[in-house]
């Protein structure tokens, strides 16, 4: 497996799972040039981060992303989570 690594980036995040993508987004929002390396060539169909706990909801709320996350979870599962809808 070969990776196209750009040496001119401020940060490299390894893994495009929920944590890696949020980390990359936070770094980019702070002005960093970020690249993400993922071993899979295609997105996985497996559900990742199937629940949102209180600290995660608070972090999303700080970035005003709570409604987007709720909407995405609602549409992926065909229903809401923790009794909340989008």
RANOR-V842266 format. One record per residue. RES is the residue in one letter. D_LAST is the distance of its C-alpha to the last C-alpha in Angstrom with 2 decimals. Layout:
res->RES d_last->D_LAST
res->RES d_last->D_LAST
This chain:
res->X d_last->40.03
res->X d_last->40.22
res->X d_last->37.75
res->X d_last->37.72
res->X d_last->37.73
res->X d_last->37.99
res->X d_last->40.22
res->X d_last->39.31
res->X d_last->35.85
res->X d_last->35.16
res->X d_last->33.15
res->X d_last->32.66
res->X d_last->29.74
res->X d_last->30.64
res->X d_last->27.83
res->X d_last->24.64
res->X d_last->22.58
res->X d_last->19.62
res->X d_last->22.08
res->X d_last->24.25
res->X d_last->21.61
res->X d_last->20.22
res->X d_last->23.88
res->X d_last->24.80
res->X d_last->22.05
res->X d_last->23.19
res->X d_last->26.78
res->X d_last->26.21
res->X d_last->24.52
res->X d_last->27.67
res->X d_last->29.82
res->X d_last->30.98
res->X d_last->31.78
res->X d_last->30.08
res->X d_last->30.62
res->X d_last->28.90
res->X d_last->31.11
res->X d_last->29.76
res->X d_last->32.16
res->X d_last->30.25
res->X d_last->30.94
res->X d_last->27.81
res->X d_last->24.24
res->X d_last->24.00
res->X d_last->22.16
res->X d_last->21.93
res->X d_last->18.67
res->X d_last->18.91
res->X d_last->17.27
res->X d_last->15.64
res->X d_last->14.50
res->X d_last->13.57
res->X d_last->16.18
res->X d_last->16.67
res->X d_last->18.78
res->X d_last->16.42
res->X d_last->13.49
res->X d_last->16.18
res->X d_last->17.33
res->X d_last->14.05
res->X d_last->13.80
res->X d_last->17.41
res->X d_last->16.64
res->X d_last->13.66
res->X d_last->11.69
res->X d_last->9.24
res->X d_last->6.22
res->X d_last->7.90
res->X d_last->8.45
res->X d_last->5.20
res->X d_last->4.57
res->X d_last->8.23
res->X d_last->8.51
res->X d_last->6.53
res->X d_last->8.82
res->X d_last->11.73
res->X d_last->11.98
res->X d_last->11.24
res->X d_last->9.23
res->X d_last->7.29
res->X d_last->9.44
res->X d_last->11.43
res->X d_last->10.20
res->X d_last->6.79
res->X d_last->3.80
res->X d_last->0.00
